[in-house]
Amino acid sequence: MTTPANALPKKDWSQQARRALSATELVTQLVNLQGWSLNGDGANVAIEKTFRFGNYFETIAFVNAVAFIAHTEDHHPDLSVHYDRCVVRFNTHDVGGISSTDLECAARVDALLSRE
């Protein structure tokens, strides 16, 4: 069961002490995010997921919704935009890895396409 993006509790990331998750923490938490995978290595490691759509308009609508989440959370993913898909990639540059911020933002992006 997924939760709508606006129903997830908002955190003020500027008030959080962020750190890179350990490999064990990351693998344990990543199983809760369906379809997200690890990509890259070292400081360039990220979680990544490809979202597929029926046409360019739907893809861009999704991109705009992700941009709103990124702005609201002040945490910005790398996006690779194509006609019928968008690849979303999160990492936390200032900790040189993946933080809990990345996982929470990924959950918000997933909630955009919640069918409930």
GICORTA-V596734 format. One record per pair of residues at least 24 apart in sequence whose ideal C-beta (glycine too) atoms are under 7 Angstrom apart, sorted by the first residue. I is the first residue (numbers start at 0). GAP is how many residues later the second one is. If there is no record, write none. Layout:
i;gap
I;GAP
I;GAP
This chain:
i;gap
0;115
1;108
1;109
1;112
1;114
2;108
2;111
3;107
3;110
4;64
4;103
4;106
4;107
7;99
7;100
7;103
10;93
12;60
12;61
12;62
12;88
17;74
17;77
17;81
17;83
18;76
18;80
19;75
19;76
19;77
19;78
19;79
20;76
20;77
20;78
20;79
25;72
28;74
32;70
32;73
32;74
32;77
35;70
38;50
42;53
42;54
44;46
44;52
44;53
45;43
45;44
45;45
45;52
46;43
46;51
46;55
46;59
47;39
47;40
47;41
48;39
49;35
49;37
50;34
50;35
50;37
51;32
51;33
52;31
52;32
53;30
54;29
55;27
58;24
58;25
58;26
58;27
61;24
61;50
64;47
65;43
68;36
68;39
68;40
72;32
74;26
74;30
76;28
